[in-house]
Amino acid sequence: MLYTKPVTTTEMFKKAYDGGYAIGAFNVNNMEIVQGITEAAKEVNAPLILQVSKGARAYANHTYLIKLVEAAIIETGLPIALHLDHGDSFELCKSCIDGGFTSVMIDASSKPFEENIAITKQVVEYAHDHGVVVEAELGALAGIEDEVQVAAEDSHYTRPEEVEEFVAKTGCDSLAIAIGTSHGAYKFTAAQCTRNEKGELVPPPLRFDILEDVSKRLPGFPIVLHGSSSVPQEYVKMVNENGGKMPDAVGIPEAELREAARMAVCKINIDSDLRLAMTGTIRKFFHDHPEKFDPREYLKPARANIKELVKHKLVDVLGCAGKA
Ligand SMILES: [Zn+2]
């Protein structure tokens, strides 16, 4: 079937859960990124989630983003969900629901448990009345901004004993949990990592025990992983060799993401990797061709490399190729 409008994630999550794979949720904020991602998905026939953060919406404008995603659906005919990433208020979620999104995240994970439940429930009620699904979050992703050395301590992870009550009381459709992934290109400090024989940083392993505990308590329920870029070292190198400065950027090993996708994780968020591919490619182009000034000439290889990267993720990491 050829799709012409964004779909919700209900059907794709059900199939992903049963099939032991995950849907890629890629952040978009301009045309070349939308094209790179969706052309890759088209080639391997994968379902997709295109997600927009509050910042992307402020950058590109709601209407432009909606129309870009609609254009991609018409061009590819794929099942694509349009999702709000990290909605921080009922009003923002409502505005996206009213404006054509098919899925929203309400992230009240920094609030106390009861408050998180109350605001999530409010979003769920409005969303469900409008045929839109809701992702919520429990636990706080440890980020590099954590100056405290105990960033990897259990207090940052999702507490499995809270998830049943949270899902029952809020009615949310999927749940983002914290098991050791983190946002950005600098997911771990060098002190948190070990080094392999090549001298590359190796991050601490994900807490699969927490994921397993959560999924036992919520059988069949879709789990979401944020902050799941693997920070490809080839692109970090490309950035650094062409005038950039990104020392010790390190991500989540792809083998761990593949393992999570086989388990209850149905949605894996990837943003930094696309940024790196785009920036590395453009930096190299500028270095190699200082005389060029036509944006199409440097955006074209950037888009092509985003496409290759996304194809690799869909086929080798998420396992969702052929599942559209
Ligand atoms: Zn996130």
py3Dmol code that shows the C-alpha trace and the ligand (Angstrom):
import py3Dmol

protein = """\
ATOM      1  CA  MET A   1       0.000   0.000   0.000  1.00  0.00           C
ATOM      2  CA  LEU A   2       1.158   3.504  -0.828  1.00  0.00           C
ATOM      3  CA  TYR A   3       0.791   6.020   1.959  1.00  0.00           C
ATOM      4  CA  THR A   4      -0.020   9.681   1.359  1.00  0.00           C
ATOM      5  CA  LYS A   5      -0.338  10.916   4.958  1.00  0.00           C
ATOM      6  CA  PRO A   6       1.650  10.354   8.170  1.00  0.00           C
ATOM      7  CA  VAL A   7       0.608   7.306  10.188  1.00  0.00           C
ATOM      8  CA  THR A   8       0.759   6.640  13.933  1.00  0.00           C
ATOM      9  CA  THR A   9       3.339   4.278  15.373  1.00  0.00           C
ATOM     10  CA  THR A  10       0.766   1.784  16.709  1.00  0.00           C
ATOM     11  CA  GLU A  11       0.978  -0.698  13.859  1.00  0.00           C
ATOM     12  CA  MET A  12       4.731  -0.336  13.276  1.00  0.00           C
ATOM     13  CA  PHE A  13       5.528  -0.870  16.973  1.00  0.00           C
ATOM     14  CA  LYS A  14       3.362  -3.978  17.171  1.00  0.00           C
ATOM     15  CA  LYS A  15       5.157  -5.520  14.191  1.00  0.00           C
ATOM     16  CA  ALA A  16       8.555  -4.392  15.473  1.00  0.00           C
ATOM     17  CA  TYR A  17       7.933  -5.887  18.916  1.00  0.00           C
ATOM     18  CA  ASP A  18       6.831  -9.207  17.482  1.00  0.00           C
ATOM     19  CA  GLY A  19       9.529  -9.206  14.817  1.00  0.00           C
ATOM     20  CA  GLY A  20      12.482  -8.397  17.088  1.00  0.00           C
ATOM     21  CA  TYR A  21      13.532  -5.199  15.347  1.00  0.00           C
ATOM     22  CA  ALA A  22      13.239  -1.454  15.966  1.00  0.00           C
ATOM     23  CA  ILE A  23      12.023   1.532  13.976  1.00  0.00           C
ATOM     24  CA  GLY A  24      14.549   4.295  13.373  1.00  0.00           C
ATOM     25  CA  ALA A  25      13.501   7.695  14.671  1.00  0.00           C
ATOM     26  CA  PHE A  26      15.606  10.307  12.920  1.00  0.00           C
ATOM     27  CA  ASN A  27      15.552  14.011  13.689  1.00  0.00           C
ATOM     28  CA  VAL A  28      14.824  16.342  10.801  1.00  0.00           C
ATOM     29  CA  ASN A  29      15.154  20.062  10.371  1.00  0.00           C
ATOM     30  CA  ASN A  30      15.741  20.754   6.674  1.00  0.00           C
ATOM     31  CA  MET A  31      15.016  19.381   3.229  1.00  0.00           C
ATOM     32  CA  GLU A  32      18.312  17.599   2.583  1.00  0.00           C
ATOM     33  CA  ILE A  33      18.091  15.678   5.866  1.00  0.00           C
ATOM     34  CA  VAL A  34      14.483  14.629   5.154  1.00  0.00           C
ATOM     35  CA  GLN A  35      15.490  13.537   1.656  1.00  0.00           C
ATOM     36  CA  GLY A  36      18.596  11.637   2.755  1.00  0.00           C
ATOM     37  CA  ILE A  37      16.671   9.655   5.387  1.00  0.00           C
ATOM     38  CA  THR A  38      13.588   8.908   3.309  1.00  0.00           C
ATOM     39  CA  GLU A  39      15.508   7.976   0.154  1.00  0.00           C
ATOM     40  CA  ALA A  40      17.423   5.424   2.225  1.00  0.00           C
ATOM     41  CA  ALA A  41      14.195   4.023   3.685  1.00  0.00           C
ATOM     42  CA  LYS A  42      12.658   3.854   0.222  1.00  0.00           C
ATOM     43  CA  GLU A  43      15.595   1.855  -1.113  1.00  0.00           C
ATOM     44  CA  VAL A  44      15.361  -0.763   1.625  1.00  0.00           C
ATOM     45  CA  ASN A  45      11.572  -0.540   2.130  1.00  0.00           C
ATOM     46  CA  ALA A  46      11.647   0.407   5.821  1.00  0.00           C
ATOM     47  CA  PRO A  47       8.996   2.133   7.945  1.00  0.00           C
ATOM     48  CA  LEU A  48      10.177   5.382   9.518  1.00  0.00           C
ATOM     49  CA  ILE A  49       9.661   7.879  12.283  1.00  0.00           C
ATOM     50  CA  LEU A  50      10.678  11.413  11.392  1.00  0.00           C
ATOM     51  CA  GLN A  51      10.906  13.484  14.526  1.00  0.00           C
ATOM     52  CA  VAL A  52      11.047  17.160  15.213  1.00  0.00           C
ATOM     53  CA  SER A  53      12.335  18.737  18.388  1.00  0.00           C
ATOM     54  CA  LYS A  54      11.095  22.004  19.844  1.00  0.00           C
ATOM     55  CA  GLY A  55      14.310  23.567  18.553  1.00  0.00           C
ATOM     56  CA  ALA A  56      13.842  22.199  15.029  1.00  0.00           C
ATOM     57  CA  ARG A  57      10.310  23.544  14.979  1.00  0.00           C
ATOM     58  CA  ALA A  58      11.609  26.941  16.045  1.00  0.00           C
ATOM     59  CA  TYR A  59      14.385  26.753  13.418  1.00  0.00           C
ATOM     60  CA  ALA A  60      12.471  25.580  10.352  1.00  0.00           C
ATOM     61  CA  ASN A  61       8.860  26.572  11.192  1.00  0.00           C
ATOM     62  CA  HIS A  62       6.034  24.080  11.814  1.00  0.00           C
ATOM     63  CA  THR A  63       4.442  24.412   8.374  1.00  0.00           C
ATOM     64  CA  TYR A  64       7.708  23.916   6.472  1.00  0.00           C
ATOM     65  CA  LEU A  65       8.476  20.762   8.449  1.00  0.00           C
ATOM     66  CA  ILE A  66       4.986  19.311   8.004  1.00  0.00           C
ATOM     67  CA  LYS A  67       5.089  19.963   4.264  1.00  0.00           C
ATOM     68  CA  LEU A  68       8.594  18.494   3.899  1.00  0.00           C
ATOM     69  CA  VAL A  69       7.481  15.313   5.650  1.00  0.00           C
ATOM     70  CA  GLU A  70       4.280  15.156   3.596  1.00  0.00           C
ATOM     71  CA  ALA A  71       6.345  15.542   0.433  1.00  0.00           C
ATOM     72  CA  ALA A  72       8.598  12.688   1.536  1.00  0.00           C
ATOM     73  CA  ILE A  73       5.571  10.439   2.149  1.00  0.00           C
ATOM     74  CA  ILE A  74       4.110  11.242  -1.267  1.00  0.00           C
ATOM     75  CA  GLU A  75       7.492  10.629  -2.929  1.00  0.00           C
ATOM     76  CA  THR A  76       8.166   7.326  -1.133  1.00  0.00           C
ATOM     77  CA  GLY A  77       4.705   5.931  -0.304  1.00  0.00           C
ATOM     78  CA  LEU A  78       6.193   4.615   2.950  1.00  0.00           C
ATOM     79  CA  PRO A  79       4.512   4.401   6.350  1.00  0.00           C
ATOM     80  CA  ILE A  80       6.075   7.387   8.112  1.00  0.00           C
ATOM     81  CA  ALA A  81       5.108   8.763  11.520  1.00  0.00           C
ATOM     82  CA  LEU A  82       5.616  12.440  12.316  1.00  0.00           C
ATOM     83  CA  HIS A  83       6.686  12.717  15.938  1.00  0.00           C
ATOM     84  CA  LEU A  84       7.395  15.534  18.392  1.00  0.00           C
ATOM     85  CA  ASP A  85      10.671  14.813  20.199  1.00  0.00           C
ATOM     86  CA  HIS A  86      10.892  15.981  23.848  1.00  0.00           C
ATOM     87  CA  GLY A  87       7.694  17.979  24.150  1.00  0.00           C
ATOM     88  CA  ASP A  88       8.128  19.865  27.408  1.00  0.00           C
ATOM     89  CA  SER A  89       4.570  21.113  27.994  1.00  0.00           C
ATOM     90  CA  PHE A  90       0.938  20.253  27.347  1.00  0.00           C
ATOM     91  CA  GLU A  91       0.639  23.379  25.164  1.00  0.00           C
ATOM     92  CA  LEU A  92       3.509  22.350  22.857  1.00  0.00           C
ATOM     93  CA  CYS A  93       2.107  18.821  22.499  1.00  0.00           C
ATOM     94  CA  LYS A  94      -1.387  20.196  21.826  1.00  0.00           C
ATOM     95  CA  SER A  95      -0.070  22.537  19.176  1.00  0.00           C
ATOM     96  CA  CYS A  96       1.668  19.647  17.373  1.00  0.00           C
ATOM     97  CA  ILE A  97      -1.399  17.392  17.704  1.00  0.00           C
ATOM     98  CA  ASP A  98      -3.624  20.155  16.293  1.00  0.00           C
ATOM     99  CA  GLY A  99      -1.045  20.820  13.584  1.00  0.00           C
ATOM    100  CA  GLY A 100      -0.891  17.338  12.034  1.00  0.00           C
ATOM    101  CA  PHE A 101       1.652  15.324  14.056  1.00  0.00           C
ATOM    102  CA  THR A 102       0.683  11.675  14.542  1.00  0.00           C
ATOM    103  CA  SER A 103       2.804  11.079  17.636  1.00  0.00           C
ATOM    104  CA  VAL A 104       4.120  13.274  20.446  1.00  0.00           C
ATOM    105  CA  MET A 105       6.537  12.806  23.282  1.00  0.00           C
ATOM    106  CA  ILE A 106       5.789  14.480  26.581  1.00  0.00           C
ATOM    107  CA  ASP A 107       9.015  14.538  28.534  1.00  0.00           C
ATOM    108  CA  ALA A 108       8.270  15.368  32.140  1.00  0.00           C
ATOM    109  CA  SER A 109      10.959  12.988  33.347  1.00  0.00           C
ATOM    110  CA  SER A 110      12.775  15.737  35.235  1.00  0.00           C
ATOM    111  CA  LYS A 111       9.648  16.317  37.354  1.00  0.00           C
ATOM    112  CA  PRO A 112       8.698  14.285  40.443  1.00  0.00           C
ATOM    113  CA  PHE A 113       6.985  10.940  39.691  1.00  0.00           C
ATOM    114  CA  GLU A 114       3.418  12.082  40.514  1.00  0.00           C
ATOM    115  CA  GLU A 115       3.829  15.266  38.494  1.00  0.00           C
ATOM    116  CA  ASN A 116       5.212  13.307  35.532  1.00  0.00           C
ATOM    117  CA  ILE A 117       2.108  11.088  35.725  1.00  0.00           C
ATOM    118  CA  ALA A 118      -0.281  14.050  35.881  1.00  0.00           C
ATOM    119  CA  ILE A 119       1.134  15.963  32.896  1.00  0.00           C
ATOM    120  CA  THR A 120       1.591  12.800  30.810  1.00  0.00           C
ATOM    121  CA  LYS A 121      -2.011  11.765  31.500  1.00  0.00           C
ATOM    122  CA  GLN A 122      -3.246  15.173  30.398  1.00  0.00           C
ATOM    123  CA  VAL A 123      -1.360  14.901  27.088  1.00  0.00           C
ATOM    124  CA  VAL A 124      -2.509  11.303  26.558  1.00  0.00           C
ATOM    125  CA  GLU A 125      -6.182  12.241  26.995  1.00  0.00           C
ATOM    126  CA  TYR A 126      -5.970  15.052  24.446  1.00  0.00           C
ATOM    127  CA  ALA A 127      -3.835  13.035  22.032  1.00  0.00           C
ATOM    128  CA  HIS A 128      -6.008   9.934  22.096  1.00  0.00           C
ATOM    129  CA  ASP A 129      -9.122  12.057  21.500  1.00  0.00           C
ATOM    130  CA  HIS A 130      -7.393  13.189  18.287  1.00  0.00           C
ATOM    131  CA  GLY A 131      -6.052   9.814  17.130  1.00  0.00           C
ATOM    132  CA  VAL A 132      -2.483  10.638  18.145  1.00  0.00           C
ATOM    133  CA  VAL A 133      -0.150   8.405  20.201  1.00  0.00           C
ATOM    134  CA  VAL A 134       2.084   9.454  23.099  1.00  0.00           C
ATOM    135  CA  GLU A 135       5.606   8.558  24.183  1.00  0.00           C
ATOM    136  CA  ALA A 136       6.508   9.329  27.809  1.00  0.00           C
ATOM    137  CA  GLU A 137       9.751   9.056  29.751  1.00  0.00           C
ATOM    138  CA  LEU A 138      10.823   7.659  33.102  1.00  0.00           C
ATOM    139  CA  GLY A 139      14.352   8.050  34.369  1.00  0.00           C
ATOM    140  CA  ALA A 140      16.894  10.661  33.349  1.00  0.00           C
ATOM    141  CA  LEU A 141      19.432  10.078  30.601  1.00  0.00           C
ATOM    142  CA  ALA A 142      22.916  10.606  31.938  1.00  0.00           C
ATOM    143  CA  GLY A 143      24.535  13.261  29.762  1.00  0.00           C
ATOM    144  CA  ILE A 144      27.988  14.691  29.438  1.00  0.00           C
ATOM    145  CA  GLU A 145      26.678  17.824  31.169  1.00  0.00           C
ATOM    146  CA  ASP A 146      26.594  15.773  34.333  1.00  0.00           C
ATOM    147  CA  GLU A 147      29.647  17.063  36.110  1.00  0.00           C
ATOM    148  CA  VAL A 148      29.144  14.695  38.960  1.00  0.00           C
ATOM    149  CA  GLN A 149      31.285  11.583  38.731  1.00  0.00           C
ATOM    150  CA  VAL A 150      28.315   9.440  39.757  1.00  0.00           C
ATOM    151  CA  ALA A 151      26.615  10.026  36.410  1.00  0.00           C
ATOM    152  CA  ALA A 152      26.509   6.276  35.857  1.00  0.00           C
ATOM    153  CA  GLU A 153      24.868   5.529  39.169  1.00  0.00           C
ATOM    154  CA  ASP A 154      21.518   3.837  39.417  1.00  0.00           C
ATOM    155  CA  SER A 155      19.741   7.022  40.393  1.00  0.00           C
ATOM    156  CA  HIS A 156      19.994   8.176  36.749  1.00  0.00           C
ATOM    157  CA  TYR A 157      18.526   4.988  35.371  1.00  0.00           C
ATOM    158  CA  THR A 158      14.854   4.135  35.050  1.00  0.00           C
ATOM    159  CA  ARG A 159      13.532   2.366  38.153  1.00  0.00           C
ATOM    160  CA  PRO A 160      11.768  -0.760  36.856  1.00  0.00           C
ATOM    161  CA  GLU A 161       9.494  -0.897  39.915  1.00  0.00           C
ATOM    162  CA  GLU A 162       7.840   2.358  38.757  1.00  0.00           C
ATOM    163  CA  VAL A 163       6.950   1.453  35.185  1.00  0.00           C
ATOM    164  CA  GLU A 164       3.723  -0.534  35.672  1.00  0.00           C
ATOM    165  CA  GLU A 165       2.081   2.140  37.797  1.00  0.00           C
ATOM    166  CA  PHE A 166       3.277   4.865  35.417  1.00  0.00           C
ATOM    167  CA  VAL A 167       1.930   3.208  32.276  1.00  0.00           C
ATOM    168  CA  ALA A 168      -1.354   2.161  33.940  1.00  0.00           C
ATOM    169  CA  LYS A 169      -2.034   5.630  35.342  1.00  0.00           C
ATOM    170  CA  THR A 170      -1.016   7.643  32.261  1.00  0.00           C
ATOM    171  CA  GLY A 171      -2.208   5.419  29.415  1.00  0.00           C
ATOM    172  CA  CYS A 172       0.900   6.310  27.386  1.00  0.00           C
ATOM    173  CA  ASP A 173       1.574   4.261  24.243  1.00  0.00           C
ATOM    174  CA  SER A 174       5.341   3.854  24.547  1.00  0.00           C
ATOM    175  CA  LEU A 175       7.967   4.565  27.176  1.00  0.00           C
ATOM    176  CA  ALA A 176      11.462   5.994  26.896  1.00  0.00           C
ATOM    177  CA  ILE A 177      13.778   4.577  29.525  1.00  0.00           C
ATOM    178  CA  ALA A 178      17.290   5.388  30.702  1.00  0.00           C
ATOM    179  CA  ILE A 179      19.656   2.411  30.575  1.00  0.00           C
ATOM    180  CA  GLY A 180      22.918   4.199  29.872  1.00  0.00           C
ATOM    181  CA  THR A 181      22.407   5.934  26.521  1.00  0.00           C
ATOM    182  CA  SER A 182      22.888   9.666  26.484  1.00  0.00           C
ATOM    183  CA  HIS A 183      22.284  12.678  24.252  1.00  0.00           C
ATOM    184  CA  GLY A 184      24.844  14.322  21.992  1.00  0.00           C
ATOM    185  CA  ALA A 185      28.192  13.401  20.468  1.00  0.00           C
ATOM    186  CA  TYR A 186      30.014  13.386  23.814  1.00  0.00           C
ATOM    187  CA  LYS A 187      28.074  10.709  25.610  1.00  0.00           C
ATOM    188  CA  PHE A 188      30.727   9.759  28.090  1.00  0.00           C
ATOM    189  CA  THR A 189      33.720  11.411  29.680  1.00  0.00           C
ATOM    190  CA  ALA A 190      37.063   9.758  29.017  1.00  0.00           C
ATOM    191  CA  ALA A 191      37.084   8.811  32.712  1.00  0.00           C
ATOM    192  CA  GLN A 192      33.904   6.749  32.248  1.00  0.00           C
ATOM    193  CA  CYS A 193      35.399   4.798  29.329  1.00  0.00           C
ATOM    194  CA  THR A 194      38.129   2.256  28.842  1.00  0.00           C
ATOM    195  CA  ARG A 195      40.419   2.187  25.770  1.00  0.00           C
ATOM    196  CA  ASN A 196      40.722  -0.625  23.266  1.00  0.00           C
ATOM    197  CA  GLU A 197      43.972  -1.768  21.639  1.00  0.00           C
ATOM    198  CA  LYS A 198      43.602   0.939  18.941  1.00  0.00           C
ATOM    199  CA  GLY A 199      43.426   3.547  21.680  1.00  0.00           C
ATOM    200  CA  GLU A 200      39.748   4.307  20.975  1.00  0.00           C
ATOM    201  CA  LEU A 201      37.374   5.044  23.831  1.00  0.00           C
ATOM    202  CA  VAL A 202      35.010   2.208  24.750  1.00  0.00           C
ATOM    203  CA  PRO A 203      31.918   3.324  26.679  1.00  0.00           C
ATOM    204  CA  PRO A 204      30.452   1.463  29.656  1.00  0.00           C
ATOM    205  CA  PRO A 205      27.924  -1.196  28.506  1.00  0.00           C
ATOM    206  CA  LEU A 206      24.172  -0.502  28.464  1.00  0.00           C
ATOM    207  CA  ARG A 207      22.151  -1.841  31.398  1.00  0.00           C
ATOM    208  CA  PHE A 208      20.341  -4.660  29.635  1.00  0.00           C
ATOM    209  CA  ASP A 209      19.269  -5.980  33.041  1.00  0.00           C
ATOM    210  CA  ILE A 210      17.067  -2.894  33.517  1.00  0.00           C
ATOM    211  CA  LEU A 211      15.605  -3.256  30.016  1.00  0.00           C
ATOM    212  CA  GLU A 212      14.821  -6.897  30.715  1.00  0.00           C
ATOM    213  CA  ASP A 213      13.208  -6.121  34.053  1.00  0.00           C
ATOM    214  CA  VAL A 214      11.087  -3.343  32.486  1.00  0.00           C
ATOM    215  CA  SER A 215       9.932  -5.553  29.630  1.00  0.00           C
ATOM    216  CA  LYS A 216       8.979  -8.388  31.985  1.00  0.00           C
ATOM    217  CA  ARG A 217       6.778  -5.958  33.880  1.00  0.00           C
ATOM    218  CA  LEU A 218       5.252  -4.578  30.652  1.00  0.00           C
ATOM    219  CA  PRO A 219       4.879  -7.534  28.290  1.00  0.00           C
ATOM    220  CA  GLY A 220       4.283  -6.451  24.685  1.00  0.00           C
ATOM    221  CA  PHE A 221       4.778  -2.773  25.512  1.00  0.00           C
ATOM    222  CA  PRO A 222       7.044  -0.722  23.188  1.00  0.00           C
ATOM    223  CA  ILE A 223      10.174   0.703  24.791  1.00  0.00           C
ATOM    224  CA  VAL A 224      12.116   3.671  23.356  1.00  0.00           C
ATOM    225  CA  LEU A 225      15.821   4.455  23.492  1.00  0.00           C
ATOM    226  CA  HIS A 226      16.954   8.063  23.209  1.00  0.00           C
ATOM    227  CA  GLY A 227      20.519   9.244  22.710  1.00  0.00           C
ATOM    228  CA  SER A 228      21.421   6.248  20.567  1.00  0.00           C
ATOM    229  CA  SER A 229      23.874   7.615  18.048  1.00  0.00           C
ATOM    230  CA  SER A 230      26.999   5.542  17.673  1.00  0.00           C
ATOM    231  CA  VAL A 231      29.149   8.559  16.694  1.00  0.00           C
ATOM    232  CA  PRO A 232      30.946   6.947  13.710  1.00  0.00           C
ATOM    233  CA  GLN A 233      34.645   7.557  14.133  1.00  0.00           C
ATOM    234  CA  GLU A 234      35.133   7.952  10.356  1.00  0.00           C
ATOM    235  CA  TYR A 235      33.018  11.125  10.496  1.00  0.00           C
ATOM    236  CA  VAL A 236      34.605  12.388  13.696  1.00  0.00           C
ATOM    237  CA  LYS A 237      37.926  11.940  11.890  1.00  0.00           C
ATOM    238  CA  MET A 238      36.607  13.697   8.784  1.00  0.00           C
ATOM    239  CA  VAL A 239      35.523  16.642  10.931  1.00  0.00           C
ATOM    240  CA  ASN A 240      38.842  16.788  12.757  1.00  0.00           C
ATOM    241  CA  GLU A 241      40.954  16.440   9.607  1.00  0.00           C
ATOM    242  CA  ASN A 242      39.164  19.293   7.903  1.00  0.00           C
ATOM    243  CA  GLY A 243      39.361  22.080  10.427  1.00  0.00           C
ATOM    244  CA  GLY A 244      36.946  20.772  13.061  1.00  0.00           C
ATOM    245  CA  LYS A 245      37.614  20.081  16.694  1.00  0.00           C
ATOM    246  CA  MET A 246      35.720  17.180  18.259  1.00  0.00           C
ATOM    247  CA  PRO A 247      38.115  15.365  20.566  1.00  0.00           C
ATOM    248  CA  ASP A 248      36.979  12.145  22.246  1.00  0.00           C
ATOM    249  CA  ALA A 249      33.443  12.141  20.824  1.00  0.00           C
ATOM    250  CA  VAL A 250      32.077   8.680  21.566  1.00  0.00           C
ATOM    251  CA  GLY A 251      28.714   6.940  21.113  1.00  0.00           C
ATOM    252  CA  ILE A 252      26.802   3.729  21.732  1.00  0.00           C
ATOM    253  CA  PRO A 253      28.241   0.625  20.011  1.00  0.00           C
ATOM    254  CA  GLU A 254      25.940  -0.522  17.216  1.00  0.00           C
ATOM    255  CA  ALA A 255      26.032  -4.134  18.412  1.00  0.00           C
ATOM    256  CA  GLU A 256      24.367  -3.046  21.664  1.00  0.00           C
ATOM    257  CA  LEU A 257      21.659  -1.190  19.770  1.00  0.00           C
ATOM    258  CA  ARG A 258      21.016  -4.249  17.616  1.00  0.00           C
ATOM    259  CA  GLU A 259      20.642  -6.308  20.784  1.00  0.00           C
ATOM    260  CA  ALA A 260      18.197  -3.785  22.284  1.00  0.00           C
ATOM    261  CA  ALA A 261      16.191  -3.849  19.029  1.00  0.00           C
ATOM    262  CA  ARG A 262      15.831  -7.623  19.353  1.00  0.00           C
ATOM    263  CA  MET A 263      14.376  -7.076  22.821  1.00  0.00           C
ATOM    264  CA  ALA A 264      11.446  -4.788  23.752  1.00  0.00           C
ATOM    265  CA  VAL A 265      12.963  -1.659  22.204  1.00  0.00           C
ATOM    266  CA  CYS A 266      10.783  -0.626  19.243  1.00  0.00           C
ATOM    267  CA  LYS A 267      12.087   2.914  18.604  1.00  0.00           C
ATOM    268  CA  ILE A 268      15.695   4.028  18.540  1.00  0.00           C
ATOM    269  CA  ASN A 269      16.478   7.755  18.279  1.00  0.00           C
ATOM    270  CA  ILE A 270      19.374   8.822  16.093  1.00  0.00           C
ATOM    271  CA  ASP A 271      20.334  12.462  15.570  1.00  0.00           C
ATOM    272  CA  SER A 272      24.011  13.169  16.240  1.00  0.00           C
ATOM    273  CA  ASP A 273      25.189  10.632  13.643  1.00  0.00           C
ATOM    274  CA  LEU A 274      23.323  12.489  10.892  1.00  0.00           C
ATOM    275  CA  ARG A 275      24.752  15.812  12.033  1.00  0.00           C
ATOM    276  CA  LEU A 276      28.242  14.332  12.000  1.00  0.00           C
ATOM    277  CA  ALA A 277      27.832  12.851   8.522  1.00  0.00           C
ATOM    278  CA  MET A 278      26.555  16.152   7.186  1.00  0.00           C
ATOM    279  CA  THR A 279      29.145  18.335   8.899  1.00  0.00           C
ATOM    280  CA  GLY A 280      32.075  16.023   8.122  1.00  0.00           C
ATOM    281  CA  THR A 281      31.100  15.869   4.459  1.00  0.00           C
ATOM    282  CA  ILE A 282      30.651  19.617   4.110  1.00  0.00           C
ATOM    283  CA  ARG A 283      33.889  20.392   5.970  1.00  0.00           C
ATOM    284  CA  LYS A 284      35.784  18.051   3.659  1.00  0.00           C
ATOM    285  CA  PHE A 285      34.132  19.554   0.593  1.00  0.00           C
ATOM    286  CA  PHE A 286      35.093  23.074   1.652  1.00  0.00           C
ATOM    287  CA  HIS A 287      38.642  21.928   2.374  1.00  0.00           C
ATOM    288  CA  ASP A 288      38.969  20.155  -0.984  1.00  0.00           C
ATOM    289  CA  HIS A 289      37.191  22.836  -3.030  1.00  0.00           C
ATOM    290  CA  PRO A 290      37.873  26.261  -1.510  1.00  0.00           C
ATOM    291  CA  GLU A 291      36.730  27.942  -4.728  1.00  0.00           C
ATOM    292  CA  LYS A 292      33.178  26.511  -4.668  1.00  0.00           C
ATOM    293  CA  PHE A 293      30.244  28.512  -3.348  1.00  0.00           C
ATOM    294  CA  ASP A 294      27.080  26.873  -4.730  1.00  0.00           C
ATOM    295  CA  PRO A 295      25.195  25.346  -1.750  1.00  0.00           C
ATOM    296  CA  ARG A 296      23.872  22.561  -3.979  1.00  0.00           C
ATOM    297  CA  GLU A 297      27.399  21.351  -4.605  1.00  0.00           C
ATOM    298  CA  TYR A 298      28.153  20.727  -0.928  1.00  0.00           C
ATOM    299  CA  LEU A 299      24.647  19.789   0.208  1.00  0.00           C
ATOM    300  CA  LYS A 300      24.428  17.064  -2.433  1.00  0.00           C
ATOM    301  CA  PRO A 301      27.299  14.918  -1.065  1.00  0.00           C
ATOM    302  CA  ALA A 302      26.103  15.678   2.487  1.00  0.00           C
ATOM    303  CA  ARG A 303      22.653  14.355   1.600  1.00  0.00           C
ATOM    304  CA  ALA A 304      24.198  11.311  -0.102  1.00  0.00           C
ATOM    305  CA  ASN A 305      26.234  10.462   3.004  1.00  0.00           C
ATOM    306  CA  ILE A 306      23.192  10.859   5.266  1.00  0.00           C
ATOM    307  CA  LYS A 307      21.418   8.418   2.972  1.00  0.00           C
ATOM    308  CA  GLU A 308      24.257   5.859   3.185  1.00  0.00           C
ATOM    309  CA  LEU A 309      24.455   6.208   6.955  1.00  0.00           C
ATOM    310  CA  VAL A 310      20.697   5.770   7.407  1.00  0.00           C
ATOM    311  CA  LYS A 311      20.653   2.774   5.076  1.00  0.00           C
ATOM    312  CA  HIS A 312      23.337   1.134   7.188  1.00  0.00           C
ATOM    313  CA  LYS A 313      21.326   1.829  10.364  1.00  0.00           C
ATOM    314  CA  LEU A 314      18.095   0.448   8.911  1.00  0.00           C
ATOM    315  CA  VAL A 315      19.695  -2.721   7.557  1.00  0.00           C
ATOM    316  CA  ASP A 316      22.488  -3.561  10.006  1.00  0.00           C
ATOM    317  CA  VAL A 317      21.492  -1.942  13.303  1.00  0.00           C
ATOM    318  CA  LEU A 318      17.713  -1.596  13.539  1.00  0.00           C
ATOM    319  CA  GLY A 319      16.807  -4.633  11.457  1.00  0.00           C
ATOM    320  CA  CYS A 320      13.735  -2.922   9.938  1.00  0.00           C
ATOM    321  CA  ALA A 321      14.653  -3.179   6.230  1.00  0.00           C
ATOM    322  CA  GLY A 322      11.878  -4.800   4.207  1.00  0.00           C
ATOM    323  CA  LYS A 323       9.300  -4.196   6.961  1.00  0.00           C
ATOM    324  CA  ALA A 324       7.342  -1.268   5.474  1.00  0.00           C
TER     325      ALA A 324
END
"""
ligand_1 = """\
1
ZN
Zn 16.005 12.364 23.493
"""
view = py3Dmol.view(width=600, height=400)
view.addModel(protein, "pdb")
view.setStyle({"model": 0}, {"cartoon": {"style": "trace"}})
view.addModel(ligand_1, "xyz")
view.setStyle({"model": 1}, {"stick": {}})
view.zoomTo()
view.show()
